[in-house]
């Protein structure tokens, strides 16, 4: 969904392919279908087809979501302009820190831990910003592989660079508390991924919209510069391709 929203496309229909493997039983199916149906209703998406088979191997779930392209076309990553402001929706870093709380069993207060793990397990796409992206954004992408990686995609494809402020990146109260106690994990806000928020560029003032924050500006000089913090060993974000 976040992929479509970042292109200015309203998610409307889906196809679902379900290969039921060893783990599947009646209880599993009922639980999954109830939850799946709840999401379809929540985001007003119609299931219009797909396929269901049994297999003795692993269970495989495949979902394809699509919608109609707006009259003014989709929002590309290659259309950022010099001096465009850089905006993000929602808060950044919750999901990746939530994943690390699970994997590394880091100590944190119970309520904060539950909130961050929930953000990892249940993404919250910014469906309310669809009209803003359609009408105001120049370049846009979703933040799935990490803020720096996805911003770099916009920079490279637009032939530009960028300057961003780490302090301006929107962080939830749980993330702020967590990185205060665990400073070494603050890099995950830049590189962690799985936020499924929208990263876009456009004219001044779009941060007047609810749930939108200005974090920087597009520049003529290539590369990404963090103007208020020095990270000497930033890790790369997620890559879909292994060479």
N, C-alpha and C positions, 0 to 999 in steps of 0.2 A: 504493500500500500504506500509506503513512504517513497518508493521509486516513482510511482505514478503522481503522487501529490507534488513531488519536487519538479515534475515536468509540467505541472499545471493541468493534469488530467484527473478528473473525478473517477475513482474506482467504482464501477457499476456492476460488473458481471464477473463470474469466475467459473473455471472448470476444475474438477477435483478428481484425481486418480488415486485409487486406494488399493495397494497390494497388501492384503492381510496375511501376516506371517505368524511366527510361533507365539509371539507375545499376546496375540489378539484372542479375547474371549468375549462373551456377551456383556459382562460388566465393563470391560475396557471400551467396547464399541459404544455402549450407552453413554458412558461418561464423555467420551470424545465427541460424539455427535451432538450431545446437549451443549457442550462448550462451543463447538464449531457453529452450531445454529445460533447461539447467543451472539457470537461475533458478527455473523452475517447480518443479523437484525440490528445490532448496534451501529454498524457502519453502512447499513442499507445497501448491501451487495446481494445480487441474485445469483444463486447457483443454477446454471443452465445446462450442465452436462458433465461428462467425465466417464470414468470406467472403474469397475470394482472386480478384483480377482483374488483368488486364494493362492498362497505360495507356502512352501515348506521352509523357505529361507527367511530373511529379515523382512520386517514390515517396511514398506516404502510409501510415503505420503507425498503427493505432488500437486501443488495448487498454482493455477495460472489466473491472475487477475488482470482485467483490462477495462478500458472505458473509451469514450469518444474523444478524439482530439479537438480542442477548442478551435474556433474560427481563426484566431490569431496564431495558431500553431503551438508547438510544445516549447518549453524553456530548455535551451541547450546549456551545456557547461562552457561552451566556447564563445558566449556572447557577452562576457563581462566587459565593461568599459573602464578606461583609466579614470581614476577618481570616484568610481562607484564605491559606495559604502558596503561593508560586508556585514551580513546579518545572520543570526541563527535563531531558531525557534526553541522553546522549552529550556531545559537545563541539560548540561553536558557532563558526562563522566559517571552518572549514577549507575548505568548498566555495567560498565567495565569494572567498576569498583565492587558492585554486587557480585559479579562473576568471581572476582578474586577473593571476596569474603567466603564464597562457597569452596573454592578450590584450595585456598591456603589456610582456611580456618582461622582467620584473623579475629582477634577479640575486638568487639565494638558493642555499644549499648544495644539492647535487644530490639527496641523500636526502630532505631536507625538501621540496624542490620536487616530487619524485615523489610523496610521500605526500599532499600537499595537492591536487595535480592529480588524483590517484586518487580523493580524496574528492569532488571535483566531478564526475568522470566516472562514478563508480560509487557511488551513494548507499547508505547502510546503515541501512535502517529498523529501529527498535527493537522487533522482534517479541517479544522476551523480556519486555516490559513489559505485554503484553496484559491479563493477569489483574489487575495493579495498577490499570490504567486502568479496567477493568470494575468493580472492587470498591471502589476508594478515591477516585478522582478525582471532583471536582464538575463542573468545566468543563474542556474540553480541545480542543486544536487541534494541527495539525502546524505546524512552522516551515518554510514554503516561501517565503514572500514577505519574510521578514526578522523578526527577533525583536521589534522594536518594533511593526511593523505587525500581526503576529499577536497580540501581547499587547494592543494597542489594540483589536483586534476583540473579545477577551474582555471588556475593560473597558467598551467602549461597549454591547455586547449584554447585559452584566450590570448596567449602570447604576452602575459603580464606577470607582475609579481604582486606581493601584498605585504602590508604591515598590520599586525594584530596585537591587541593588548591582552595578556593573560588574565589580568585582574578584571577585565570587562567580560570575560567568558562567563555566561550565567551558570551558577552552581546552586544546587539545592542546599538547604540548611544542613541536611544529613551529610552531603559531600564536604561542605565547609568544615564541619566538626571532625569528620574522618581525616581529612588531609592535615588538619592542625595537629592531630595526634600521630599521624603516619605520613610525614612529609615526603618520603620516598615514593609514595604512590600518586603524588599530584601530577606526574607526567601522564598518567592514564587519561587525564582530562583532554590532553592533546592527541593521544595516540590509541586510546583504548577501543573505540568503536562500539557498535551495537546500540547507539543512541536512537537511531531512526528518526532523528529530527531533521529539519530542513536547513541547509546552508545556501544562502543566496546573496546576490549583489543587486544594487539598485540605487536610486537617488536618495538624497538626504531626507530624514524624517520618517522612514518606515518603522523605526522603533517606537513610534507613537501608537502602533497597533499592539493590542494585547498579546503577550507571549512571544514578543520579538525583541531581540537585543542587538545593538550595533557593537561589533567587536573589532572593527578595523576598516581599512581602506585599500582599494586596488591601486597599484603603483606601476610606473613604467619600468622600474628596475626589477629584474627577474629574481625569483626566490621568495621565500616567506621569512619575514623578519618579526621576531617577537620583541616588542619595543621596551617592555618593562620587566623582563625576567631573562636570565641566562641559563639555559639548559645545555649542558655540555655533551650529554650522551643520550639524546632522545632516541628511543627505539622506533623502528618502522611500524606503521599500522598494518592492518591485515591485507594480505595479497591473495587474490583468488587463483592466481597462476603460480605454479612452481616450475622453475627452470632447472 
